[in-house]
Amino acid sequence: PPLLRHAALQPLSREHMSGLIQARNLRRAAGGGHAERRGAVEDFVRVWRIEIREHFDDEERLLLPLTRSPDLRRRLLDEHGRIRQMAARCEADPAAVADDAELMARLGTLLHDHIRWEEREYFEAVQRDHPEALAAMLHEAGHIESKRPGSRARNRQKSGGTNTCDEEGRP
């Protein structure tokens, strides 16, 4: 069944799609030729700069204070840190990263697994533990939706509400 997502988390959840696309592209390109790998790294860097980097910042700014579990907090920060380090390598020298198919595959796998974990565990814990705080964040969620290019595009393609909750977290 689809995951029910509180309205305040929906913009962040929708942004995960572009991260999953980048993860898939990095993993696929890792098995290809240099030109394919270079293109995937350059595309990742572009999306990192316009969406994913700010997405991480927003999750840490908005959701980390609502995270009760020290293990969840630690995992979020650890994985964000590891992905940031790998993204910095991609930004600094895309050609060298394109020469390292193993690094590309690791980044793709880490990004994929991180997003899946956030959707299945982290977001679930935050919306279960703090529906009232999420309701207060609806304005900020709208701001996130309006400021990042990828979010606006996906917002225009609404899914019909099958995976949404209202402001109180009810389906």
Order of alpha helices (4+ residues) and beta strands (2+ residues): alpha-alpha-alpha-alpha-alpha-alpha-alpha-alpha-alpha-alpha
